[in-house]
Amino acid sequence: MIKIFNEDCLITMKEHLQEQSVDVVLTSPPYNNSRTSHSDYCMKTANCRYAEYDDNKTNEEYCDWIVSIFNGYNRILKKDGVILFNISYGSENPSVMFECIAKILEKTDFMLADMICWKKKSALPNNVSKNKLTRIWEPVFVFCRKDEYDTFRSGKEVKSISNKGQPFYTVLYNFIEADNNDGTSDLNKATFSTDFVLQLLQMYVGNDKSAVVYDNFMGTGTTAVACKSLGIDCYGSELSKEQCELTNTRLSQVKRSLF
């Protein structure tokens, strides 16, 4: 089952998703690095990434908002559930990512369990900068509850057991090389790719067809498309009605399993 809610994710997590109903949160929030504040001017320029959301909050406002979202995750996430959180820094506001992660660790029940490097197929050009490097990768922060660090879920399988009973598991590296996106969209300039999502799901869902995934910043529906292709349930939240409609169109075109 795939279900998309055209609303604020805080409403979805409070009113429409049951407690402890989700195995994996896989999402990428706005990075809070637009150059201009939300206004009619911003809406008509390339500097404003989202029509329904102000991506130029103060760092404090942004971090408090992210903390409220993680508290929502705590309600809906099953025991030993995991959060795959793709967030990066921007040239205009490079410190906010780190401030945000610190606030999550300080003010929620979650801890940083792992980190994954996503190397993109093409880089964001920073050629106009005389000193900043061109960025070819983004991090995925893996969170679990602080009391579930030794038990949080993964897609690893036991491959062998030593004579002393020591299990050896599937080797999964903390490195992904994947397409940037599934193609350009006028509705959203900051999407990730199905290739990216599938690799993350292989790591943390594996062959578990009963898993439930939630993407609270669904955008154009890439997480849902990947989940449908694997035959697993997915919920999503998205403010933009147009992007929800595009997601439904994309989902209608998914005909077969990719694996």
Secondary structure as the mmCIF struct_conf table of DSSP 4:
data_model
#
loop_
_struct_conf.conf_type_id
_struct_conf.id
_struct_conf.beg_label_comp_id
_struct_conf.beg_label_asym_id
_struct_conf.beg_label_seq_id
_struct_conf.end_label_comp_id
_struct_conf.end_label_asym_id
_struct_conf.end_label_seq_id
STRN STRN1 ILE A 2 PHE A 5
BEND BEND1 GLU A 7 GLU A 7
HELX_RH_AL_P HELX_RH_AL_P1 CYS A 9 ILE A 11
HELX_RH_PI_P HELX_RH_PI_P1 THR A 12 HIS A 16
BEND BEND2 LEU A 17 LEU A 17
HELX_LH_PP_P HELX_LH_PP_P1 GLN A 18 GLN A 18
TURN_TY1_P TURN_TY1_P1 GLU A 19 GLN A 20
STRN STRN2 VAL A 22 THR A 27
BEND BEND3 ASN A 32 ASN A 32
BEND BEND4 ARG A 35 THR A 36
BEND BEND5 HIS A 38 SER A 39
HELX_RH_AL_P HELX_RH_AL_P2 ASP A 40 MET A 43
TURN_TY1_P TURN_TY1_P2 LYS A 44 LYS A 44
BEND BEND6 THR A 45 THR A 45
TURN_TY1_P TURN_TY1_P3 ALA A 46 ASN A 47
BEND BEND7 ALA A 51 TYR A 53
BEND BEND8 ASP A 55 ASP A 55
HELX_RH_AL_P HELX_RH_AL_P3 ASN A 59 ILE A 76
STRN STRN3 LEU A 77 ASN A 86
BEND BEND9 SER A 91 GLU A 92
TURN_TY1_P TURN_TY1_P4 PRO A 94 SER A 95
HELX_RH_AL_P HELX_RH_AL_P4 VAL A 96 LYS A 107
BEND BEND10 THR A 108 ASP A 109
STRN STRN4 PHE A 110 LEU A 124
HELX_LH_PP_P HELX_LH_PP_P2 PRO A 125 PRO A 125
TURN_TY1_P TURN_TY1_P5 ASN A 127 VAL A 128
BEND BEND11 LYS A 130 LYS A 132
HELX_LH_PP_P HELX_LH_PP_P3 LEU A 133 THR A 134
STRN STRN5 ARG A 135 ARG A 145
HELX_RH_3T_P HELX_RH_3T_P1 LYS A 146 GLU A 148
TURN_TY1_P TURN_TY1_P6 TYR A 149 THR A 151
BEND BEND12 GLY A 155 GLY A 155
STRN STRN6 VAL A 158 ILE A 161
TURN_TY1_P TURN_TY1_P7 ASN A 163 LYS A 164
BEND BEND13 GLY A 165 GLY A 165
STRN STRN7 PRO A 167 TYR A 169
BEND BEND14 ASN A 174 ASN A 174
STRN STRN8 PHE A 175 ALA A 178
BEND BEND15 ASN A 180 ASN A 180
BEND BEND16 ASP A 182 GLY A 183
TURN_TY1_P TURN_TY1_P8 ASP A 186 LEU A 187
BEND BEND17 LYS A 189 LYS A 189
HELX_RH_AL_P HELX_RH_AL_P5 THR A 194 TYR A 204
TURN_TY1_P TURN_TY1_P9 VAL A 205 ASN A 207
TURN_TY1_P TURN_TY1_P10 LYS A 209 SER A 210
STRN STRN9 VAL A 212 ASP A 215
BEND BEND18 ASN A 216 PHE A 217
TURN_TY1_P TURN_TY1_P11 GLY A 219 GLY A 221
HELX_RH_AL_P HELX_RH_AL_P6 THR A 222 LEU A 230
TURN_TY1_P TURN_TY1_P12 GLY A 231 GLY A 231
STRN STRN10 ASP A 233 SER A 237
BEND BEND19 LEU A 239 LEU A 239
HELX_RH_AL_P HELX_RH_AL_P7 LYS A 241 SER A 252
TURN_TY1_P TURN_TY1_P13 GLN A 253 GLN A 253
BEND BEND20 ARG A 256 ARG A 256
#
